Amino acid sequence: MTAPQDNQQANLGVIAGGGALPARLAAAAKAAGRGVCVVKLDGYADDPALDDYPHVTVRLGAAAKILDALRAHDCQDVVLAGKVARPSLSSIRPDWRAAKLLMKVGTKALGDDGLLQLVGKELEREGFRLLGAHEILGDLAVSEGVLGAIQPDEQALSDARHGLWVARTLGQADVGQGCVVQQGLVLALEAIEGTDEMVRRSANYRREGVGGVLVKAAKPQQDKRLDLPAIGMKTIEEAHKAGLRGIALLAGGTMIIDRPSVIALADALGLFVVGLSLTDGERDNDG
């Protein structure tokens, strides 16, 4: 494969899971004058807007077909975006190419981070340049500080700091990327069910008094080009339904999809959104 061109000119391959992010990336690439090919992961990619671009639908385990599609459209850059349920080996149904890949690390590759990192490294080995969604859409990355009109009080910030330490500890074990904390108590940890289901589940354990905080953070070992935690409109809606007070996000280690709309909805529902630094979590850990 020829060397990648300038980032604004190289064709972009979008390997698309669920949600609105893949289509936003494709639109941004097209607006920048780049060619686009969308590889829709069968059973996951659900945004009709993806059909506006050259695309192919491929099952998750068909690695050879994915590579062939990217090469057929002369994609030098590749981004992985969208929700994909954490797969079991049987659900992957690997073709010969994927099976060869999995054999390199065995079933350990099926951990949250393990499989994604393996895929990323293999794409680079095949000559593609792997990009993060935040490198294409610069407004995605969360900055430090309060992001809307609602200000968290000290109890909320204390819950947020504790939750950041918990989320990072959870992430170190390659399990999940978030938790819900209320008045110092951890109500729920994110595992295979994903953020929205975790938030819904946390409502079953809500205590009397001020509501809890949803905390999302990248894992300490996470490649930020792969599966960076993100929130969107649905997250705000679920947090409000669960009686939470707000959402705390690791600055530089999380994304907000459609930030203006998300912040406007949070303001309207009375939820704060705040970006925390790593130091906030470290202070909590130090007591």
Helices and strands as residue ranges (DSSP letters): E 12-16, H 21-31, E 36-41, G 48-52, E 55-58, H 63-72, E 77-81, H 89-92, H 96-103, G 106-110, H 112-125, E 129-131, H 133-136, E 145-146, H 154-172, E 178-182, E 185-189, H 195-202, G 203-205, E 213-216, E 230-231, H 233-241, E 246-250, E 255-256, H 259-269, E 272-276, H 278-285
